Amino acid sequence: MLHQFFLSIQIFCEFLFEGLPT
């Protein structure tokens, strides 16, 4: 269950960085 938590964090980070203005 902890693995799924980290996986959600990784997906969230990718989504967050993808939305950053470059």
N, C-alpha and C positions, 0 to 999 in steps of 0.2 A: 504494500500500500504506500510505503514511503517512496518507492520508485516512481509511482504515478504522480506523486506530489512534485518530485524533482522534474519530471517530464513536463508537467504543466508549467513550472517555472521557466524551463528552457523555451517552450513554445511562446510563453508570454514575453520573454526577453527578445526572441526573434521578431515577434510582432511589434514590439516597442521600438526596437532598433530600425525596423523596416519603415516605421512611420516617422523616423527622425529626419529633419530637413538636412540635406547634404549640399 
